[in-house]
Amino acid sequence: MQTEQYKTNKTPYQKNSNEPPELLKAPRMDDVEAMAARSLPNAIGPEKSLLSSMLQDPAEYVMKAEEMGLTPEHLYHPSHQTLYRVIKEISDGSGAIELVSLTQKLMDQGVLENIGGAAALTEIYTYAPTAAHFEHHLGIVKDKYILRNVISSCTEAITRSFEDQEEVASLLDEVEQKIFAIREGADIEQAPTVKEDIKKVLDNFEQFLADGGAPMGIKSGYNQLDTMCNGLKSGEMFVIAARPSMGKTSFVMNIIEHICLDAKMPSMFFSCEMTSEQIVQRLLFARARYAITNLRNGFKPTKSDLLRIKNAAEEIATSKLFIDDTAGISISELRAKARRKKKEEDIQVIAIDYLQLMKSTSKQAQNSREREIAEISAGLKALAKELGIPIIVLAQLNRGPENRGGTPKMSDLRESGSIEQDADMIGLLYRTAYYAEDQEQRDADDGIAELNLAKNRNGPTGSIPLTFIKELMRFETRSFESEPE
């Protein structure tokens, strides 16, 4: 007598199963096709209500829609997109928005029939008896738009996950970028209009005049540098390059110290070479102006020294300085961490020490160091534009300066082609004593330093005189005539 097999809801991990375990089931293609066949999320009624309110009281609700960020792309139905686009054109041209002239405008553009003719326009005009729920309906329309973007991004991600199985890191980076853009309520495909750009330019110009000609960007703490570059501006990449042991890390930490501790702006520092503890130690003693060499020579700090160290420690501990010391961080990982920190803490500047210690995980970069550096450089520039903040990148120079008595050039940048192209500014840091031929000359030149601003996309180039105080790991402004401290 055969017994009926006992049926149960066994998981793949349960014993005595007659079938091989399945740890993860892939989505069936017919399920994907079924989802694609469904209508995308939309809210036709609220869309018509918004347009109706705009037609009945354009002075109030067309402006309100624009202030709340409504664009034609937020509307699902093509006819509604067309109608709203024409309404905006009339509004931007300071024309009167009423049914007769609007009908004529649609006829002149040959799109009246696209929205269903004059009868459909009249129906939309009378659709909403009151505009009391305008903001509520606008919120519904935006929510549906976000859902459509999520579906679009996820569908593209699913498709590419099947097709591009060798470019996992870059795919993950792009998917995360799009999801973050949706979360911010922004369409990453949409470019700002000239009208929006000119408003920003004029606003910046008015602020420049109101501040008496002060730099429009973030101040670095070095007046001559700020004057030449007009401050560190959003979307720009500033490359500071030098030979090893020239003081690149000290210089960028001096800038971060000013931005984060003096200007109180959240900042992020990626250190591929030093640990976070070493970075904080440098920052602490430089801030307290206490010679770090004293730690190795057994000197006992005075009460004044201890007070300065205590005050500096409190400043740093309460600041919004975020340090990531992941060694050999990839451009994809760095971008992901920067996006999260921008979202969570609204960081205003990023510094990276240094570019050649980063890596790219794309397949094309595996066999070409030049291609890898190009991808990293382009990725950092794109990140600056995406987050709307300046990014300071340290870079290593090759041995070219040694052949010319120490004077660096942009062409000395390792794998320099892409870096020179992507950077908005390139500063070449140089200390005279580093290349002195004898001790006497080294002592005479001790402390003399320069930052040669070799590239400045939006301003003049030239040398910025500095003084390097080695014991304090600090660069300070120096006039050409003055002697080093």
ChimeraX attribute file (.defattr): number of C-alpha atoms within 10 A of each C-alpha:
attribute: neighborCount
match mode: 1-to-1
recipient: residues
	/A:1	3
	/A:2	4
	/A:3	5
	/A:4	6
	/A:5	6
	/A:6	5
	/A:7	6
	/A:8	6
	/A:9	6
	/A:10	10
	/A:11	11
	/A:12	13
	/A:13	11
	/A:14	9
	/A:15	9
	/A:16	7
	/A:17	11
	/A:18	6
	/A:19	7
	/A:20	8
	/A:21	12
	/A:22	10
	/A:23	9
	/A:24	7
	/A:25	6
	/A:26	7
	/A:27	9
	/A:28	9
	/A:29	9
	/A:30	9
	/A:31	10
	/A:32	13
	/A:33	10
	/A:34	10
	/A:35	13
	/A:36	13
	/A:37	9
	/A:38	8
	/A:39	7
	/A:40	16
	/A:41	16
	/A:42	20
	/A:43	19
	/A:44	13
	/A:45	13
	/A:46	20
	/A:47	24
	/A:48	21
	/A:49	23
	/A:50	27
	/A:51	26
	/A:52	25
	/A:53	24
	/A:54	24
	/A:55	24
	/A:56	19
	/A:57	13
	/A:58	19
	/A:59	13
	/A:60	12
	/A:61	20
	/A:62	21
	/A:63	16
	/A:64	15
	/A:65	19
	/A:66	11
	/A:67	9
	/A:68	11
	/A:69	13
	/A:70	18
	/A:71	14
	/A:72	16
	/A:73	17
	/A:74	21
	/A:75	24
	/A:76	19
	/A:77	16
	/A:78	13
	/A:79	18
	/A:80	22
	/A:81	19
	/A:82	18
	/A:83	20
	/A:84	23
	/A:85	15
	/A:86	19
	/A:87	24
	/A:88	19
	/A:89	12
	/A:90	16
	/A:91	16
	/A:92	11
	/A:93	9
	/A:94	9
	/A:95	13
	/A:96	13
	/A:97	21
	/A:98	15
	/A:99	15
	/A:100	9
	/A:101	13
	/A:102	21
	/A:103	17
	/A:104	13
	/A:105	16
	/A:106	20
	/A:107	14
	/A:108	10
	/A:109	9
	/A:110	10
	/A:111	17
	/A:112	21
	/A:113	14
	/A:114	14
	/A:115	18
	/A:116	11
	/A:117	14
	/A:118	18
	/A:119	11
	/A:120	14
	/A:121	22
	/A:122	14
	/A:123	12
	/A:124	20
	/A:125	21
	/A:126	16
	/A:127	16
	/A:128	20
	/A:129	11
	/A:130	12
	/A:131	16
	/A:132	10
	/A:133	14
	/A:134	21
	/A:135	15
	/A:136	11
	/A:137	19
	/A:138	21
	/A:139	15
	/A:140	15
	/A:141	23
	/A:142	21
	/A:143	17
	/A:144	18
	/A:145	22
	/A:146	19
	/A:147	15
	/A:148	17
	/A:149	20
	/A:150	16
	/A:151	16
	/A:152	14
	/A:153	18
	/A:154	15
	/A:155	15
	/A:156	12
	/A:157	17
	/A:158	13
	/A:159	12
	/A:160	14
	/A:161	15
	/A:162	9
	/A:163	10
	/A:164	12
	/A:165	10
	/A:166	12
	/A:167	15
	/A:168	15
	/A:169	18
	/A:170	18
	/A:171	18
	/A:172	15
	/A:173	16
	/A:174	16
	/A:175	16
	/A:176	16
	/A:177	17
	/A:178	19
	/A:179	17
	/A:180	17
	/A:181	16
	/A:182	18
	/A:183	13
	/A:184	11
	/A:185	15
	/A:186	14
	/A:187	15
	/A:188	14
	/A:189	8
	/A:190	8
	/A:191	7
	/A:192	8
	/A:193	8
	/A:194	9
	/A:195	9
	/A:196	9
	/A:197	11
	/A:198	11
	/A:199	11
	/A:200	12
	/A:201	11
	/A:202	11
	/A:203	11
	/A:204	14
	/A:205	14
	/A:206	12
	/A:207	15
	/A:208	15
	/A:209	11
	/A:210	10
	/A:211	11
	/A:212	8
	/A:213	13
	/A:214	15
	/A:215	19
	/A:216	19
	/A:217	17
	/A:218	19
	/A:219	21
	/A:220	19
	/A:221	19
	/A:222	18
	/A:223	14
	/A:224	17
	/A:225	23
	/A:226	18
	/A:227	16
	/A:228	17
	/A:229	22
	/A:230	19
	/A:231	21
	/A:232	23
	/A:233	21
	/A:234	18
	/A:235	19
	/A:236	23
	/A:237	29
	/A:238	23
	/A:239	27
	/A:240	26
	/A:241	29
	/A:242	25
	/A:243	24
	/A:244	12
	/A:245	10
	/A:246	18
	/A:247	21
	/A:248	24
	/A:249	22
	/A:250	21
	/A:251	20
	/A:252	22
	/A:253	23
	/A:254	22
	/A:255	19
	/A:256	26
	/A:257	23
	/A:258	18
	/A:259	21
	/A:260	22
	/A:261	20
	/A:262	12
	/A:263	14
	/A:264	14
	/A:265	20
	/A:266	21
	/A:267	24
	/A:268	25
	/A:269	23
	/A:270	23
	/A:271	24
	/A:272	20
	/A:273	18
	/A:274	15
	/A:275	16
	/A:276	18
	/A:277	11
	/A:278	12
	/A:279	18
	/A:280	17
	/A:281	14
	/A:282	21
	/A:283	23
	/A:284	24
	/A:285	20
	/A:286	23
	/A:287	23
	/A:288	19
	/A:289	17
	/A:290	19
	/A:291	16
	/A:292	17
	/A:293	12
	/A:294	12
	/A:295	11
	/A:296	7
	/A:297	8
	/A:298	8
	/A:299	9
	/A:300	10
	/A:301	13
	/A:302	9
	/A:303	9
	/A:304	9
	/A:305	15
	/A:306	14
	/A:307	13
	/A:308	18
	/A:309	20
	/A:310	13
	/A:311	14
	/A:312	19
	/A:313	19
	/A:314	12
	/A:315	16
	/A:316	17
	/A:317	12
	/A:318	9
	/A:319	16
	/A:320	18
	/A:321	20
	/A:322	16
	/A:323	18
	/A:324	17
	/A:325	18
	/A:326	17
	/A:327	15
	/A:328	16
	/A:329	18
	/A:330	18
	/A:331	26
	/A:332	22
	/A:333	18
	/A:334	19
	/A:335	21
	/A:336	19
	/A:337	14
	/A:338	21
	/A:339	20
	/A:340	13
	/A:341	16
	/A:342	20
	/A:343	14
	/A:344	9
	/A:345	14
	/A:346	17
	/A:347	22
	/A:348	20
	/A:349	25
	/A:350	22
	/A:351	24
	/A:352	24
	/A:353	24
	/A:354	22
	/A:355	24
	/A:356	19
	/A:357	17
	/A:358	22
	/A:359	21
	/A:360	24
	/A:361	18
	/A:362	19
	/A:363	14
	/A:364	13
	/A:365	17
	/A:366	12
	/A:367	9
	/A:368	11
	/A:369	15
	/A:370	14
	/A:371	17
	/A:372	23
	/A:373	24
	/A:374	20
	/A:375	21
	/A:376	23
	/A:377	25
	/A:378	18
	/A:379	18
	/A:380	25
	/A:381	21
	/A:382	17
	/A:383	23
	/A:384	22
	/A:385	16
	/A:386	16
	/A:387	20
	/A:388	16
	/A:389	23
	/A:390	24
	/A:391	28
	/A:392	27
	/A:393	23
	/A:394	22
	/A:395	26
	/A:396	22
	/A:397	22
	/A:398	17
	/A:399	15
	/A:400	17
	/A:401	17
	/A:402	12
	/A:403	9
	/A:404	10
	/A:405	12
	/A:406	18
	/A:407	17
	/A:408	24
	/A:409	17
	/A:410	19
	/A:411	14
	/A:412	19
	/A:413	22
	/A:414	20
	/A:415	19
	/A:416	18
	/A:417	14
	/A:418	18
	/A:419	25
	/A:420	17
	/A:421	12
	/A:422	20
	/A:423	23
	/A:424	19
	/A:425	23
	/A:426	27
	/A:427	26
	/A:428	26
	/A:429	23
	/A:430	25
	/A:431	24
	/A:432	19
	/A:433	21
	/A:434	17
	/A:435	16
	/A:436	17
	/A:437	10
	/A:438	9
	/A:439	10
	/A:440	11
	/A:441	13
	/A:442	15
	/A:443	11
	/A:444	14
	/A:445	18
	/A:446	21
	/A:447	22
	/A:448	23
	/A:449	27
	/A:450	23
	/A:451	21
	/A:452	23
	/A:453	22
	/A:454	17
	/A:455	20
	/A:456	17
	/A:457	13
	/A:458	11
	/A:459	11
	/A:460	12
	/A:461	18
	/A:462	15
	/A:463	17
	/A:464	21
	/A:465	21
	/A:466	23
	/A:467	21
	/A:468	24
	/A:469	18
	/A:470	15
	/A:471	14
	/A:472	19
	/A:473	22
	/A:474	21
	/A:475	25
	/A:476	17
	/A:477	17
	/A:478	20
	/A:479	12
	/A:480	13
	/A:481	7
	/A:482	10
	/A:483	13
	/A:484	18
	/A:485	11
